[in-house]
Amino acid sequence: MKPLIVDTNILFSTLLGGNKLFRDIFTQKDEFDLFSCKYAIIELFKYKEKIQKYSMLSEDEILELLHYLLRKVHLYDESFISKDSIEMANRLCMDIDEKDIPFVALTIELDGMLWTGDKKLKKGLIKKGFNSFFEVQ
């Protein structure tokens, strides 16, 4: 199976508990080779209070769940992504959402599939010929 690149949107959704299927995928680590950018950690901590508010979990529970999720995901240092992959991702994302460049670049770099819940991003990338997406069944 191709590497599965998890964007921040999916991590948020999993922490908020909105989709049991997402959590099930994270627990089936052997079936999926999960990757994300280290940048995702910054985004998650930036919105930690919002996650806590909407998940109705305590701070300790959120941190425990986050710890569990991150043990299942290989965090990839964006500085190791090739210049070519970054440039291609930049061209693809520049007029959609620049914050998604690292995730698209990692998908290109690892020849993987992007797992995102961002409909605007997905629609924009498809228009540009990018079709490497993971679909939850």
C-alpha positions as CSV (number, residue, x, y, z in Angstrom):
1,M,0.0,0.0,0.0
2,K,1.2,3.5,-0.8
3,P,2.1,5.8,2.1
4,L,-0.9,7.7,3.5
5,I,-0.2,11.4,4.2
6,V,-2.5,12.8,6.9
7,D,-3.1,16.5,6.9
8,T,-3.9,18.6,10.0
9,N,-7.6,18.6,9.1
10,I,-7.9,14.9,9.6
11,L,-5.9,15.0,12.9
12,F,-8.3,17.8,14.1
13,S,-11.4,15.7,13.1
14,T,-10.0,12.7,14.9
15,L,-9.2,14.6,18.1
16,L,-12.7,16.2,18.0
17,G,-14.2,12.7,17.8
18,G,-16.4,13.5,14.8
19,N,-15.6,10.4,12.9
20,K,-15.2,7.0,14.4
21,L,-13.9,5.7,11.1
22,F,-10.9,8.0,11.3
23,R,-10.0,6.6,14.7
24,D,-10.4,3.1,13.4
25,I,-7.9,3.8,10.6
26,F,-5.4,5.1,13.2
27,T,-5.8,1.9,15.2
28,Q,-5.1,-0.2,12.1
29,K,-1.5,1.0,11.8
30,D,-0.3,-2.2,10.3
31,E,-2.7,-1.8,7.4
32,F,-1.7,1.8,6.7
33,D,1.7,3.5,6.6
34,L,0.8,6.9,8.0
35,F,2.9,10.1,7.6
36,S,2.4,13.7,8.4
37,C,4.5,16.9,8.4
38,K,6.0,18.1,11.7
39,Y,4.1,21.4,10.8
40,A,0.9,19.6,11.9
41,I,2.0,19.6,15.5
42,I,2.3,23.4,15.5
43,E,-1.2,23.7,14.0
44,L,-2.6,21.3,16.6
45,F,-1.1,23.1,19.6
46,K,-2.1,26.5,18.1
47,Y,-5.7,25.4,18.3
48,K,-5.5,23.3,21.5
49,E,-8.1,25.3,23.4
50,K,-10.5,25.1,20.5
51,I,-10.1,21.4,20.3
52,Q,-10.7,21.1,24.0
53,K,-13.8,23.2,23.8
54,Y,-15.4,21.3,20.9
55,S,-14.3,17.8,21.9
56,M,-15.5,18.3,25.5
57,L,-12.5,16.4,26.6
58,S,-10.2,17.5,29.4
59,E,-6.7,18.8,28.5
60,D,-5.2,15.5,29.8
61,E,-7.5,13.4,27.7
62,I,-6.7,15.5,24.6
63,L,-3.0,15.2,25.2
64,E,-3.3,11.4,25.8
65,L,-5.3,11.0,22.5
66,L,-2.8,13.2,20.6
67,H,0.1,11.1,22.0
68,Y,-1.7,8.0,20.9
69,L,-2.3,9.4,17.3
70,L,1.3,10.6,16.9
71,R,2.7,7.3,17.9
72,K,0.8,5.9,14.9
73,V,2.1,8.6,12.4
74,H,5.6,9.0,11.1
75,L,6.4,12.7,11.4
76,Y,8.4,13.9,8.4
77,D,10.7,16.8,8.7
78,E,9.8,19.2,5.9
79,S,13.4,20.2,5.4
80,F,14.0,16.7,3.9
81,I,11.5,17.2,1.1
82,S,13.2,17.7,-2.2
83,K,13.2,21.1,-3.9
84,D,11.3,19.6,-6.9
85,S,8.5,18.3,-4.7
86,I,8.2,21.6,-2.9
87,E,8.1,23.6,-6.1
88,M,5.5,21.3,-7.6
89,A,3.3,21.5,-4.5
90,N,3.8,25.3,-4.4
91,R,2.4,25.5,-8.0
92,L,-0.5,23.3,-7.1
93,C,-1.5,25.0,-3.8
94,M,-0.4,28.6,-4.3
95,D,-3.9,29.9,-5.2
96,I,-5.8,27.4,-3.0
97,D,-4.2,27.4,0.4
98,E,-0.4,27.8,1.0
99,K,-0.6,26.1,4.4
100,D,-1.2,22.8,2.5
101,I,2.0,23.0,0.6
102,P,4.0,20.8,3.0
103,F,1.4,18.0,2.9
104,V,1.0,18.0,-0.9
105,A,4.8,18.1,-1.2
106,L,5.2,15.2,1.1
107,T,2.6,13.3,-0.9
108,I,4.5,13.9,-4.0
109,E,7.9,13.1,-2.4
110,L,6.7,9.7,-1.0
111,D,4.5,8.9,-4.0
112,G,1.7,8.5,-1.5
113,M,-2.0,9.4,-1.1
114,L,-3.2,12.6,0.6
115,W,-5.9,12.1,3.3
116,T,-7.7,15.4,3.7
117,G,-11.1,16.6,4.6
118,D,-10.5,20.0,3.0
119,K,-13.0,20.0,0.1
120,K,-11.7,23.3,-1.3
121,L,-8.1,21.9,-1.4
122,K,-9.2,18.6,-3.0
123,K,-11.4,20.3,-5.6
124,G,-8.6,22.8,-6.5
125,L,-6.0,20.1,-6.8
126,I,-8.2,17.8,-8.9
127,K,-8.7,20.8,-11.3
128,K,-4.9,20.9,-11.7
129,G,-4.6,17.2,-12.4
130,F,-3.6,16.0,-8.9
131,N,-5.6,12.9,-8.0
132,S,-3.6,11.1,-5.3
133,F,-6.2,11.1,-2.6
134,F,-7.1,8.6,0.1
135,E,-10.9,8.1,0.3
136,V,-12.5,6.8,3.4
137,Q,-14.9,4.0,2.5
